[in-house]
Amino acid sequence: MDASATGVNTLKEATPRFEGWSLAPLAGVPIVGLMFVNRFNTITDTWKDSAGILSEVLHTDSGKVSRAAENYAAAARAGTVK
């Protein structure tokens, strides 16, 4: 679980985000295109928040996550989960 948490955190930190300086290549793009940059940044922020939560859960509650997965697998084998 720690390795998974580290991987998620690494991906979170590597998620690209458009800032003012990185928009220079888009100077020829109409203003409508810049709305997509804002949308992309919103998606990036949501991903970073979600990845941070997942990383924290994997670090702090890995035992609970493992037990829940074992319980779910046992229920699936017993045929109580469809």
N, C-alpha and C positions, 0 to 999 in steps of 0.2 A: 504494500500500500504506500509506503514511503517513496518508493521509486515512481509510482504513478503520480503521487502528489508533486514530486519534483518535476516530472515531465509536464504536468498541467501548468505548473507555475512557470516553467521555461517557455511554454507556448504563450502563456499570458503576457509575459514580458516581451516576447518577440512579435506580438500583434502590431501590424503597421497602423499608423494614424496620420492623416494629413494635417500638417501644421502650415502656418503661413509661408515658411521658407520652402516647403516641399511643393507648393503650388506653382512655382515658377514655370515648370514644364507645361502647365495647363493654361498659360497666359493667353493662348489663342482660343480657348474654350469659351463659348458663350456663358452668360450668367446662369442660364438654366442648368448647364452642366455642373456648376458649383453647388447646386442644391443636392446633387448626388454625392458630392464630397461630404456634405453635412450628414446625409443619410448613412454613408459609409462610416463616418466617425461615430454616429449614434450606435450603429451595430457593433463597432469596435469597442465602444465603452461598455455596452451590454455584455459582450463576450468577456471582457476583462473582469467585470464584476462577477459574472457567473463562474469564471475560471478561478477567481480568488476564493469564492465560497466553496467550490468543489475541492480545491487544494487544501483549504483549512479543514474541511470535513475529513479528507483522507489522512491528514496529519494527526488530527486530534481524536477522531472517532473511528479509526480503522477497525478496531475490535468489534464495534457495533455493526459496521457495514459488513464485515465478514460473517458475523452471526446471522444477520438478516439474509444474506445471500444463501447461507447454509439452510436456514429455515425455509426459504422460498424453494430451493432445490429439493428439499425433503417433501414439501407439499406437492411439488410438481410430480415427483416420483410416486406419491401416494394417490395422485389423480384428483386432488382437491382444487388444483389451480388449472384453469383452461386458458 
